[in-house]
Every structure is written in C-alpha cells, then in structure tokens.
Amino acid sequence: MVNAWHRYSIRARLAMVATAAMAVICTAVAVFVLLEAHHAAVETRADQLAAHAVAFGSRARRQAISPRLLRIGSGRVVQVLNPAGAVVLSTPGMAGKPPMTTLRPDPDAYTTTRSCGGPVFPGRCMIVLAYPFHRADGVWQLNMAVPDIPWYVGPRVLAPLVAGWLLLVGATAAGSYRIVGKTLEPVRAINGKLSQITASDLGHRVPVPNYRDELRDLAESANRTLDRAQSAVEQQLRFASDASHDLRNPLTAMRTRIEEMLMCPGESDWPGTADALLDSVERMQALVGDLLETARLDAGVTGRREELGLTELVRCEVERHPRKVAVRHRLAPGVIVNGERVGLTRLLNNLLDNAERHAASAVTVTLEHRPGTAVLEVCDDGEGVAPEQREVIFTRFARLEASRVRDPGGTGLGLPIARQIAEAHGGTLTMEDSPRGARFVLRLPAMCAGPPSGGTLVPADPAAPGK
C-alpha cells in the first residue's frame, strides 16, 4: 500500500489528500443536513397527522360513526376503535384487520410513534398516531398512519446536496492540483538547473525564489552545496596541477643530467651525477609521501587512536635528530592526549623542520596544559611572516619567496598537512603574533596533566650548535 502510494507524484498525492479531506467534510455536512431535514420532515408530518386527528375527533363528537368521517385525504390509513378497543371503522384495505398499534394514550393526550414491517405499508416504515376522543358512551380512539419519510427526505433535498458535494470535491481536486503544481514550480526549476550541471561545468546555480519559505531555503542550500563542490573540484584541479609541476621539476633535472652523461660518457662526473640524481629522487620521494598523506587525510583515513603522553612524544622528537640551530624546550609534565602516534609525530616534525629552516639561531618549543587543552608552541627567531600571509602558508603548495630561497626543494605541503592532522584530532593549528620570527600554536584536547614544570628552558641537544 505504501509503495503504491509513493508511485504517485508529490503533486498528485497532495491533491488526493486535499480532495479526500474535502470529501470527508462535505460528506459529514451532507449527512448532518439530511439528518436535520429528515427530523424536521418527520415532525412536520406528525404535526399534520395530529391536526387531521383533531379535526376528525371534532366531527366524531357531533356525528355518528360512519364512513363519511373517513374523508380525510389520500395516503392515510385510519382505524376507529370503540371504548372496548374493537375496530368499528377503517379505511379500505384495513377491514377485518387488528389495530395497527397497541398504543393506549391517556384520555386527554395523543401519542405518536414509528414502526416498521407491519401489514399497513408492507416493506416500509410508518408514522402512527393514536388519538383519543370523547363521545357520550365513552372514550374512543383514532389510529392514523402515513408512510415514514425516507432517509434522503426527497429528491428536492438530495439533489442539491449531491450536486454541491460533487462541485466542492471536484473544485478542491482541480484547485489543489493546480495550486500544488504552482507551488512546486521552483522545485522543477531547481531540478532542471541541477540536471544541466556537470563535473566540468559547476558554474551554474539554481534559481532562488523571491518569497521566503522552505523552497527558498532549499535553493540556497543547493547553491551552497554547489559552491562547496566547485571549490573542492577547483582545489583538486589545482592540487593535481601543482603536484604535476612539482614532480616535473626533479624529473626534468634528472633527465637533463642523464642526457649530459650519455652525450659525453667519458668526461662525465659519475659520482657527482649520482649524488644529484639521488637528491632529485629524495625530493620526489618526499613529494610523493606528502601527496599520499594529503590524500589520506582528505579521505578521512586515520590510524588507531590511543592515550599518548604528549610531553614524552614532544621531548623524543625534539631530541631525536640533530638540528642546524639551537633547540630549547620547556614542557609541562604528564600532558596526555587521545591521538594517533604516527600523525602527531608527523605534525611535530613538520613544525620543527619548518622552524629550523627559517630560524636565525634558535628554536623554542613550549608545552603547557590549560583547562581541557594542551597548548604547544614552536617559535623561531627568523624573519617571520606578514599578518596578511599567515593563512596563505597553510594553503597547499603555497611557498613564500623567502621559503623558496631558503629551501628550493620544499614541497609546500608540510604546514597544510600539519593543520589537517591537528583538525583530525579535534584541535587547531594557527600562526600567531610574536616579537620576533614565527610562532605556531597547536591546541589539542587534553585528558590530564601533572604539576607544572616551572619556566626553565632546557637545551634539546647540548652538543648542537649555538648552545
């Protein structure tokens, strides 16, 4: 039943619901009108019977009981009972039959009732009136009956009701179908425009209705979705273009060196060429690794989460590799987060590598525990980044001029990957104001922390330069 209902269009379904509702209302009104009309007609007929009975009784008091008294109009059946209850006079067709009713009203009142299935009107119901009247020899009784009013009262009552029912229900069906169709025109326009949009042409937008309602909200939501889809596709295209460009450079350098070696094999510096090729391969390997990590983060693929001691993780990564500049750290003890070890390790290394490339002489790493948050700061004493470019550096393949000079082989993916990892852990990574150089601030949801460690900066590697 449900599947059959849903085979119809929304327009047809709404029109059917409105039509059914109007049909129910009209039927209820028609039934009420018929009941009231039937009740009124029955009362009118009973009053007419009473009036004829009163007239009959008035004549019967003055005249002898004879057939002349039965001239009271056609369609009525009459019986006259003497004080003993015997039928002494009746209309044709009732001769020799018992009284049509057993009613015995009070001498000064009359009674009316309805009965069905008697011999008076076979197969039909009737209205029966029992009327007592007084004569010199006692109290006589007049029984008078007429056919009952049918349920539909009569054609003059039923015909207008049927015509009105059909007119109202039909008008509701046609009007609701047209109104719903007019209301859903924006949906058809949205559907038509959406069918024209392809992956290669996302510049179209669906029309937005002028009036403020749910359909306008739908159109605006669809346009926002298209904006996001277009932005995502454009980002993917830029990503593919930038990745191709960055992969082409080391490949071109490798091809050039190999061609030079093949042109003059006897004069070529094979060890030097091998070193150059190895540098290009390492650069390509780093770029491919960053591309794979970016694709993994975009797909929402994450490793197993666990409780990690962030303090120990930071200390380990700071002290693991020798740096070209001095690295000092101040770490609050016992800071614990729920995260993926590999991802957070990569995030820390990206921040440390970036700070090392741009530092003039030192890098400072601090870790603090604030209510519900672990705050890690990585600062360098380099030239820093202009405020208007602080978000640019988190864009994929974005490399400022200073970065290109300091590290020509960089991929421009380190900081974007670091931010994605932070966001995947429910945190943030931003670049904030600093008296000198760059200051990256990582905030992650923290589970707990030990007592503060004080404010002493600890050298990461006593043998490193600058300590």
Rosetta blueprint (number, residue, H / E / L):
1 M L
2 V H
3 N H
4 A H
5 W H
6 H H
7 R L
8 Y L
9 S L
10 I H
11 R H
12 A H
13 R H
14 L H
15 A H
16 M H
17 V H
18 A H
19 T H
20 A H
21 A H
22 M H
23 A H
24 V H
25 I H
26 C H
27 T H
28 A H
29 V H
30 A H
31 V H
32 F H
33 V H
34 L H
35 L H
36 E H
37 A H
38 H H
39 H H
40 A H
41 A H
42 V H
43 E H
44 T H
45 R H
46 A H
47 D H
48 Q H
49 L H
50 A H
51 A H
52 H H
53 A H
54 V H
55 A H
56 F H
57 G H
58 S H
59 R H
60 A H
61 R H
62 R H
63 Q L
64 A L
65 I L
66 S L
67 P H
68 R H
69 L H
70 L H
71 R L
72 I L
73 G L
74 S L
75 G L
76 R L
77 V E
78 V E
79 Q E
80 V E
81 L E
82 N L
83 P L
84 A L
85 G L
86 A L
87 V E
88 V E
89 L E
90 S E
91 T L
92 P L
93 G L
94 M L
95 A L
96 G L
97 K L
98 P L
99 P L
100 M L
101 T L
102 T L
103 L L
104 R L
105 P L
106 D L
107 P L
108 D L
109 A L
110 Y L
111 T E
112 T E
113 T E
114 R E
115 S E
116 C E
117 G L
118 G L
119 P L
120 V L
121 F L
122 P L
123 G L
124 R L
125 C E
126 M E
127 I E
128 V E
129 L E
130 A E
131 Y E
132 P E
133 F E
134 H E
135 R E
136 A L
137 D L
138 G E
139 V E
140 W E
141 Q E
142 L E
143 N E
144 M E
145 A E
146 V E
147 P E
148 D L
149 I L
150 P L
151 W L
152 Y L
153 V L
154 G L
155 P H
156 R H
157 V H
158 L H
159 A H
160 P H
161 L H
162 V H
163 A H
164 G H
165 W H
166 L H
167 L H
168 L H
169 V H
170 G H
171 A H
172 T H
173 A H
174 A H
175 G H
176 S H
177 Y H
178 R H
179 I H
180 V H
181 G H
182 K H
183 T H
184 L L
185 E H
186 P H
187 V H
188 R H
189 A H
190 I H
191 N H
192 G H
193 K H
194 L H
195 S H
196 Q H
197 I L
198 T E
199 A L
200 S L
201 D E
202 L L
203 G L
204 H L
205 R L
206 V L
207 P L
208 V L
209 P L
210 N L
211 Y L
212 R L
213 D L
214 E H
215 L H
216 R H
217 D H
218 L H
219 A H
220 E H
221 S H
222 A H
223 N H
224 R H
225 T H
226 L H
227 D H
228 R H
229 A H
230 Q H
231 S H
232 A H
233 V H
234 E H
235 Q H
236 Q H
237 L H
238 R H
239 F H
240 A H
241 S H
242 D H
243 A H
244 S H
245 H H
246 D H
247 L H
248 R H
249 N H
250 P H
251 L H
252 T H
253 A H
254 M H
255 R H
256 T H
257 R H
258 I H
259 E H
260 E H
261 M H
262 L H
263 M H
264 C L
265 P L
266 G L
267 E L
268 S L
269 D L
270 W H
271 P H
272 G H
273 T H
274 A H
275 D H
276 A H
277 L H
278 L H
279 D H
280 S H
281 V H
282 E H
283 R H
284 M H
285 Q H
286 A H
287 L H
288 V H
289 G H
290 D H
291 L H
292 L H
293 E H
294 T H
295 A H
296 R H
297 L H
298 D H
299 A L
300 G L
301 V L
302 T L
303 G L
304 R L
305 R L
306 E E
307 E E
308 L E
309 G E
310 L H
311 T H
312 E H
313 L H
314 V H
315 R H
316 C H
317 E H
318 V H
319 E H
320 R H
321 H L
322 P L
323 R L
324 K L
325 V L
326 A E
327 V E
328 R E
329 H E
330 R E
331 L E
332 A L
333 P L
334 G L
335 V L
336 I E
337 V E
338 N E
339 G E
340 E L
341 R H
342 V H
343 G H
344 L H
345 T H
346 R H
347 L H
348 L H
349 N H
350 N H
351 L H
352 L H
353 D H
354 N H
355 A H
356 E H
357 R H
358 H H
359 A L
360 A L
361 S L
362 A E
363 V E
364 T E
365 V E
366 T E
367 L E
368 E E
369 H E
370 R E
371 P L
372 G L
373 T E
374 A E
375 V E
376 L E
377 E E
378 V E
379 C E
380 D E
381 D L
382 G L
383 E L
384 G L
385 V L
386 A L
387 P H
388 E H
389 Q H
390 R L
391 E L
392 V H
393 I H
394 F H
395 T L
396 R L
397 F L
398 A L
399 R L
400 L L
401 E H
402 A H
403 S H
404 R H
405 V H
406 R H
407 D L
408 P L
409 G L
410 G L
411 T L
412 G L
413 L L
414 G H
415 L H
416 P H
417 I H
418 A H
419 R H
420 Q H
421 I H
422 A H
423 E H
424 A H
425 H L
426 G L
427 G L
428 T E
429 L E
430 T E
431 M E
432 E E
433 D L
434 S L
435 P L
436 R L
437 G L
438 A L
439 R E
440 F E
441 V E
442 L E
443 R E
444 L E
445 P E
446 A E
447 M E
448 C E
449 A L
450 G L
451 P L
452 P L
453 S L
454 G L
455 G L
456 T L
457 L L
458 V E
459 P E
460 A L
461 D L
462 P L
463 A L
464 A L
465 P L
466 G L
467 K L
